[in-house]
Amino acid sequence: MNTPVLDGKVALITGSGRGIGREIALRLARDGARIVVHFSGSEAGATETAEAIRGNGGEAMTFRADISKRSEVRALFAAIDAQFGRIDIVVNSAGVSTGGPLADFDEEHLEWMLGVNLRGPLYVASEAAKRLGEGGRVINLSSTLADFPMAGSGIYSATKSAVKSFTESWAKELGKQGVTVNTVIPGATAPGMMDNSPPGAREFFEKASPFGRIGTAGEIAEVVAFLASPQASWVSGAHILASGAANA
Ligand SMILES: NC(=O)c1ccc[n+]([C@@H]2O[C@H](COP(=O)([O-])OP(=O)(O)OC[C@H]3O[C@@H](n4cnc5c(N)ncnc54)[C@H](OP(=O)(O)O)[C@@H]3O)[C@@H](O)[C@H]2O)c1
């Protein structure tokens, strides 16, 4: 039997108690990585994810952290140090989305979205940067709404554009320590945020793709699995679009 490509590696996937993050965790575990199932509110989902990994013969730990708080992200990495003593792959999947009219945006929502979508990946990557070595991986999740904003998506789109800038800057910095940094840009995907979208949104996104459907979290996880693998050693600073040719 072939040795799994991520054998011996440890992977942190933020927000892996549900949605796309959960599928990424399960997929990287199938490639042999030991998984840090991070969650914020979805404790039951995180426990289920970890149990599913263990049920398939893999190894997983769970840890709660609000990624918008630097102290909690530091505690997350301290727990990884204690449990596994290393980190090789970091997937910034956790993210939040709301929208609304420019004329009356809500400051609390603004802070929340900046906290989870902007400060969160920054705090996580900053801790990772101290630990990742040769062959390390950082994979950030952006959104097609970064390049194709819609009315009302301004704040979300801006945070997801920022994620792409993070990728390009971090790729240049962390490449010097042998680490690749890339973005995956999902289009509308379920399970995930699309499950809570307003009426008509799913149909809109289905029509935006020539395939006549939205993506699955498993399809996004496959792209992440490639970027996490040794085969992607020369891919860095790239933004990989996984939207079924939808520009929406
Ligand atoms: N699904 C889509 O259509 C789509 C399209 C384009 C891009 N994306 C991007 O893909 C990524 C994953 O999205 P998804 O669809 O899986 O979303 P989702 O199902 O809504 O899940 C959001 C995830 O973010 C985590 N999270 C929220 N607030 C947090 C906080 N303060 N601290 C830590 N974690 C927090 C949640 O953890 P808890 O539940 O544990 O709180 C959850 O795991 C996001 O970055 C999103 O922007 C998604």
The ligand as a Gaussian input file, in Angstrom:
#p B3LYP/6-31G(d) Opt

LIG

0 1
 N      -20.082000      28.423000       0.995000
 C      -19.913000      29.343000       0.070000
 O      -20.810000      29.565000      -0.782000
 C      -18.634000      30.129000      -0.015000
 C      -18.368000      30.826000      -1.201000
 C      -17.186000      31.556000      -1.299000
 C      -16.293000      31.578000      -0.247000
 N      -16.580000      30.893000       0.905000
 C      -15.578000      30.959000       1.981000
 O      -15.300000      29.651000       2.433000
 C      -14.984000      29.666000       3.828000
 C      -15.833000      28.628000       4.547000
 O      -17.185000      29.016000       4.413000
 P      -18.381000      28.018000       4.708000
 O      -19.280000      28.047000       3.540000
 O      -17.865000      26.737000       5.221000
 O      -19.103000      28.844000       5.879000
 P      -20.079000      28.348000       7.045000
 O      -20.650000      27.015000       6.743000
 O      -20.992000      29.496000       7.284000
 O      -19.083000      28.176000       8.265000
 C      -18.421000      29.277000       8.802000
 C      -17.278000      28.761000       9.632000
 O      -16.589000      29.880000      10.204000
 C      -16.399000      29.628000      11.585000
 N      -16.398000      30.862000      12.367000
 C      -17.326000      31.843000      12.347000
 N      -17.017000      32.797000      13.254000
 C      -15.883000      32.400000      13.860000
 C      -15.066000      32.951000      14.872000
 N      -15.336000      34.134000      15.462000
 N      -13.972000      32.262000      15.255000
 C      -13.682000      31.090000      14.684000
 N      -14.390000      30.518000      13.714000
 C      -15.489000      31.161000      13.302000
 C      -17.576000      28.762000      11.989000
 O      -17.241000      28.053000      13.160000
 P      -18.359000      27.692000      14.290000
 O      -19.549000      27.172000      13.574000
 O      -17.652000      26.691000      15.109000
 O      -18.611000      28.971000      15.023000
 C      -17.759000      27.877000      10.767000
 O      -16.953000      26.738000      10.849000
 C      -15.238000      31.097000       4.312000
 O      -14.015000      31.767000       4.434000
 C      -16.084000      31.712000       3.203000
 O      -15.892000      33.090000       3.099000
 C      -17.721000      30.172000       1.042000

